[in-house]
Amino acid sequence: MAWLWNSWEEYVAAVNPVAVQGSSDRVRLSHTDSRSLTKHSLYEAVRELKENALELKKLGFKGREISTPAHNPAIVSKAFVLVQDAVYAGEELLLYHKRLAQSRAAYGFLHQQLLINEWERYAKTHRITREINQLVSDMDKLLQDYDSLVEEDRELLVYGNELPDPLKDDFCLARDLFSVGFDEVGLMIAGRGEEGVLRKIADFRSGATISGPPKNFDLIEAMFRDGVISKDTKALLHYLRELRNSEAHSDGTKRRSLDNPRGTATTVAPHFQITSS
């Protein structure tokens, strides 16, 4: 799923594009287009990057030092258009995937993309074959990290989660929100899912476990006293409740935020199964 930039300037500062040109309209359109359209644009960029990497490998540029082909002006000439298209596709991919652009795997590509600007100078020597080969290697790393992020997003909060489907819904929604960069909203939905799990557990517990004056009853505190959740989880759930409540009140106060909502959400995700015992 797409992770979008806040502005064209932010994208340029991080990616320094040499092939993708435009203005603030590029980022603005990525926000105003439908999610299905931005997802399509993202997948098209990935497809084109993979195709160009494959074609460069067919020319002998395998992306491995020991496989660098001998300098051949005819092959280098054929590679030029493929390199241009590959750099454009890579920058287009990063236009729609901010998280990937900020990953370690993007480091090589974000330096090697300048090959386009240096092509004529490098083509006068055997250096051009090494530079093309390095670009293919960096493209492979970028695509591998993209695939890893896709798999990570797919499994976040739901991998190994054996909750009944109705209780899993909030965690699936939270996962989808994280996958498109809505981290804080995703965290709050994950917290709501955790509370739903606690309520279901309470249904299986005896009345004595959660007894007390109705106006003073707090499910989170009751589950903590009963040993169902830890002290840290209790504090986290109270904090998430506070975040949700602050969203509901328009008093002009600025609510707090977390530095790592995604990491926090994995702590929130349930590590227990619901049984009737």
C-alpha positions in Angstrom: 0.0 0.0 0.0 1.1 3.6 -0.6 2.9 5.7 2.0 2.5 9.3 0.8 4.7 12.3 1.3 3.4 15.5 3.0 4.7 17.7 0.2 6.7 17.8 -3.0 9.5 19.6 -1.2 9.7 16.7 1.4 9.9 14.2 -1.4 12.6 16.2 -3.3 14.7 16.6 -0.1 14.7 12.9 0.6 14.9 11.4 -2.9 16.6 14.2 -5.0 14.9 12.9 -8.2 16.8 13.1 -11.5 14.1 11.5 -13.7 10.8 12.2 -12.1 10.0 15.9 -12.5 7.0 17.9 -11.5 5.7 20.1 -8.8 3.6 20.1 -5.7 0.8 18.8 -8.0 2.4 15.3 -8.1 2.1 14.9 -4.3 -1.2 16.7 -4.2 -2.7 14.3 -6.7 -1.3 11.3 -4.8 -3.4 12.5 -1.9 -6.6 13.3 -3.8 -6.6 10.3 -6.1 -8.6 7.3 -4.9 -6.7 4.7 -2.8 -7.2 2.1 -5.6 -5.6 4.5 -8.1 -2.6 5.3 -5.9 -2.2 1.6 -5.3 -2.3 0.9 -9.1 0.4 3.6 -9.7 2.6 2.1 -7.0 2.3 -1.4 -8.4 3.0 -0.2 -11.9 6.2 1.4 -10.7 7.2 -1.8 -9.1 6.4 -3.8 -12.2 8.4 -1.5 -14.5 11.4 -1.5 -12.1 11.4 -5.3 -12.1 11.1 -5.5 -15.9 14.0 -3.1 -16.4 16.2 -4.9 -13.9 15.4 -8.2 -15.8 16.3 -6.6 -19.2 19.6 -5.2 -17.8 20.5 -8.7 -16.5 19.8 -10.1 -19.9 22.5 -7.7 -21.2 24.9 -9.2 -18.7 24.6 -6.8 -15.8 23.8 -9.3 -13.1 24.3 -6.9 -10.1 27.2 -8.9 -8.8 30.8 -7.7 -8.8 32.2 -11.0 -10.3 29.6 -10.8 -13.1 30.4 -7.4 -14.5 30.5 -7.8 -18.3 33.4 -6.5 -20.4 33.1 -3.0 -21.8 31.1 -3.2 -25.0 29.9 0.1 -26.5 27.0 -1.6 -28.3 25.7 -3.2 -25.0 26.3 0.1 -23.1 24.2 1.9 -25.7 21.3 -0.6 -25.3 21.5 -0.2 -21.6 21.1 3.5 -21.6 17.3 3.6 -22.2 16.8 0.7 -19.7 18.8 2.7 -17.1 16.7 5.8 -17.8 13.5 3.9 -17.4 14.7 2.0 -14.3 15.7 5.2 -12.5 12.3 6.8 -13.4 10.4 3.7 -12.2 12.5 3.6 -8.9 11.8 7.3 -8.2 8.1 6.8 -9.1 8.0 3.9 -6.6 9.5 6.1 -3.9 7.0 8.9 -4.7 4.3 6.5 -3.6 6.2 4.7 -0.8 7.7 7.2 1.7 8.5 4.4 4.2 10.6 2.5 1.6 12.5 5.7 0.6 13.5 6.2 4.2 14.7 2.6 4.6 18.3 1.4 4.5 17.7 -0.5 1.3 17.0 2.8 -0.6 20.4 4.2 0.3 22.2 2.7 -2.7 19.6 3.5 -5.2 19.4 7.1 -4.0 23.0 7.5 -4.8 23.3 5.4 -8.0 20.3 7.2 -9.6 22.8 10.0 -10.4 24.3 7.7 -13.0 22.0 9.3 -15.6 23.7 12.7 -15.1 27.2 11.1 -15.3 26.5 8.8 -18.2 28.5 10.5 -20.9 31.6 10.9 -18.6 31.5 7.3 -17.4 30.8 5.9 -20.9 34.2 7.2 -22.1 35.8 4.6 -19.8 35.2 1.0 -18.6 33.7 2.5 -15.4 30.3 2.7 -17.1 29.8 -1.1 -16.9 30.6 -1.2 -13.1 28.2 1.7 -12.5 25.4 -0.1 -14.4 26.1 -3.3 -12.6 26.0 -1.4 -9.2 22.6 0.2 -10.2 21.2 -3.3 -10.9 22.4 -4.5 -7.5 20.8 -1.4 -5.8 17.6 -2.0 -7.7 17.5 -5.6 -6.5 17.9 -4.4 -2.9 15.2 -1.8 -3.2 12.8 -4.4 -4.6 13.7 -7.0 -2.0 13.0 -4.4 0.8 9.7 -3.5 -0.9 8.7 -7.2 -0.8 9.7 -7.4 2.8 7.6 -4.4 3.8 4.6 -5.8 1.9 5.0 -9.1 3.9 5.5 -7.2 7.2 2.4 -5.1 6.6 0.4 -8.3 5.7 1.4 -10.0 9.0 1.4 -7.0 11.4 -1.0 -7.6 14.3 -2.7 -10.6 12.7 0.1 -13.2 12.2 -0.5 -16.0 14.7 -3.6 -14.2 15.9 -6.1 -17.0 16.6 -9.0 -14.8 17.8 -12.5 -15.3 16.4 -13.1 -13.3 13.3 -15.4 -10.7 14.9 -12.7 -9.9 17.5 -10.0 -9.9 14.8 -11.7 -7.2 12.7 -10.2 -4.2 14.6 -6.7 -5.6 14.3 -7.2 -6.2 10.6 -8.4 -2.6 10.2 -5.4 -1.3 12.3 -3.0 -3.3 10.1 -4.5 -1.7 7.0 -4.2 1.8 8.5 -0.6 1.1 9.3 0.1 -0.1 5.8 -0.8 3.3 4.4 0.9 5.4 7.0 -2.0 6.3 9.3 0.0 5.2 12.3 -1.7 7.0 15.2 -5.2 6.1 14.0 -4.1 2.5 13.5 -2.7 2.5 17.1 -6.0 3.7 18.5 -8.0 1.0 16.5 -5.6 -1.6 17.8 -6.3 -0.4 21.3 -10.0 -0.7 20.7 -9.5 -4.2 19.5 -7.6 -5.1 22.7 -10.4 -3.7 24.8 -12.8 -5.8 22.8 -10.8 -8.9 23.6 -10.8 -8.0 27.3 -14.6 -7.6 27.3 -15.0 -11.0 25.7 -12.7 -12.5 28.3 -14.9 -10.8 31.0 -17.9 -12.6 29.6 -16.2 -15.9 30.4 -15.2 -14.8 33.9 -17.2 -15.2 37.0 -19.2 -12.3 38.3 -17.0 -12.0 41.3 -14.0 -11.2 39.2 -15.5 -8.0 37.8 -17.9 -7.1 40.6 -18.1 -3.6 42.1 -20.2 -0.5 42.0 -21.2 0.0 38.3 -20.1 3.6 38.3 -16.6 2.7 39.5 -16.2 -0.4 37.3 -13.2 -0.2 34.9 -12.6 -3.3 32.7 -8.9 -2.6 32.3 -8.3 -2.3 36.0 -10.4 -5.4 36.6 -8.4 -7.4 34.1 -5.2 -6.2 35.7 -6.3 -7.2 39.1 -7.2 -10.6 37.8 -3.8 -11.1 36.3 -5.0 -11.1 32.6 -2.9 -8.1 31.6 0.4 -6.8 32.8 1.1 -3.5 34.5 2.6 -2.1 31.3 -0.3 -3.2 29.2 -2.7 -1.7 31.6 -0.9 1.7 31.4 -0.8 1.5 27.6 -4.5 0.7 27.3 -5.4 3.6 29.6 -3.3 5.9 27.5 -5.0 4.7 24.3 -8.3 5.4 25.9 -7.2 8.9 26.7 -6.1 9.4 23.1 -9.5 8.3 21.8 -11.3 10.5 24.3 -9.2 13.5 23.4 -10.3 13.0 19.7 -13.9 13.2 20.8 -13.6 16.6 22.6 -13.2 19.8 20.6 -11.7 21.9 23.4 -8.8 23.0 21.3 -6.2 21.2 23.3 -3.4 19.4 21.4 -3.3 15.8 22.1 0.0 13.9 22.7 1.4 11.5 20.2 3.8 8.6 20.3 7.2 8.3 18.6 6.6 4.7 17.5 2.9 3.9 17.1 3.7 0.8 15.0 5.9 -0.7 17.7 3.5 0.2 20.4 0.7 -1.5 18.4 2.5 -4.8 18.4 2.6 -4.5 22.2 -1.1 -3.9 22.3 -1.9 -6.9 20.1 -3.3 -9.8 22.2 -0.9 -12.5 23.2 -3.6 -14.8 24.7 -6.4 -16.9 23.4 -10.0 -16.7 24.5 -11.3 -19.8 26.2 -14.3 -20.5 28.3 -12.1 -21.7 31.2 
